[in-house]
Amino acid sequence: MAYLDHAATTPMLDEALEAYVATAREVGNASSLHAAGRRARRRVEESRERVAAVLGARPSEVIFTGGGTESDNLAVKGIFWARRGNGPDRRRVISSAVEHHAVLDSVDWLVEHESAEVGWLPVDAAGRLDPDDLRAELTAHADRVAVVTAMWANNEVGTVQPVAELAAVAAEHGVPFHTDAVQAVGQVPVDFAASGAAALTVTGHKLGGPTGVGALLLGRDVAAVPLLHGGGQERDVRSGTLDTAGIVAFAVAVETAVKGQQEYAARVAALRDDLIERVRRAVPEVVYNGDPTDRLPGNAHFSFPGCEGDALLLLLDAQGIACSTGSACSAGVAQPSHVLLAMGADDDRARSSLRFTLGHTSSQADVDALVAALPAAVERARRAAAPRTPRLTPHPPTPRPPPVPGPLRRTPSIMKLLPRRSACRADNFMIDGVAPGGPTGWCAG
């Protein structure tokens, strides 16, 4: 298999896996006072120091969590609650429309349940934020803003944001700035103190650590109301028994990834550039998305005109190529990429996107396999997406009984009339005045 979905998750580093197994053999709750508990606590604190050292933070600023989603929720909601508690008028959150759903949905939750207001920052055609837009928003609403949140690097198109400039603008107005750096750590240089951020999200499984463990770097002077209540672990900000083995492996992965970042980025960027050039040759009409220079080293994101992204993904998967679509899927219905829409792309371009991401196990063979399989897959995806007119065989008129009142019956034979297209797209014709997939609920999802 050619695995080109490292932005979704990447294999554990050997060093991290060995550390996890060795630590998991030991017993001890890091909150216990006996010898086994103290040994576990020592492992946790040593890991905290290792993470802090390579990410430019103080050990006391490292809050271990269950991963990126929890860290984003804790930062956005926790800082919002703390700031609103000190000033009830501080109900405004500033964010961008290209954020990960862990941030977007946290903001939406605050709007729905906490009467929050939102200032959405625009991005340009490359998905890049302009610090002047943040400055204008803060100038207009500074006394009402609780928190600003903007990701370090985009998880779909790979665009790297001017985080230090954004954080500096927020600091000018005394507003804490949070950044989701899940995709950035180990890929580009990340320094918490130098960035000026008040909070930073990182997770393990994106950089060679275990799934289910991450951290929120939270400035020691930044208040956050906890999401979880219980034992008061992690500065009383994140209660819960600490996953000692996961934390140790996470720290090893962070340290290894950050220390090897420059060499890693150079190798992976060379593979990425080769992938981009060859994909463009194989499919000349392909559209390359994201910033051409300020982007993650392993990210290549394309739109394939005339294709449905999910159909193309499955066709490549059948050829042993693992990648991801740029669209989200809600209730079984493919949705266009919110990132591309925010960048000004039309609906078709946003639906036709695929993301190829390389990582520490990627090789030239992976790129070769993709390029070999892609042209045929694109051609098949285009044929599948092309509108078709159903062929109806004429029959002599026959008497029909009057319609029977009641719910519509689902007639299996009618399904033969449906064009073979991607799910939920059978809306190009009607039968007896009813669109298949409409009120009778035939949408395959």
Helices and strands as residue ranges (DSSP letters): E 2-3, H 14-24, H 35-55, G 59-61, E 62-65, H 68-86, E 92-96, H 101-114, E 117-121, H 131-141, G 142-144, E 145-149, H 163-172, E 177-180, H 192-195, E 199-203, E 214-218, H 233-237, H 244-259, H 261-282, E 287-289, E 299-303, H 309-318, E 321-322, E 324-325, E 329-330, E 333-334, H 338-342, H 347-351, E 353-357, H 364-385, G 412-417
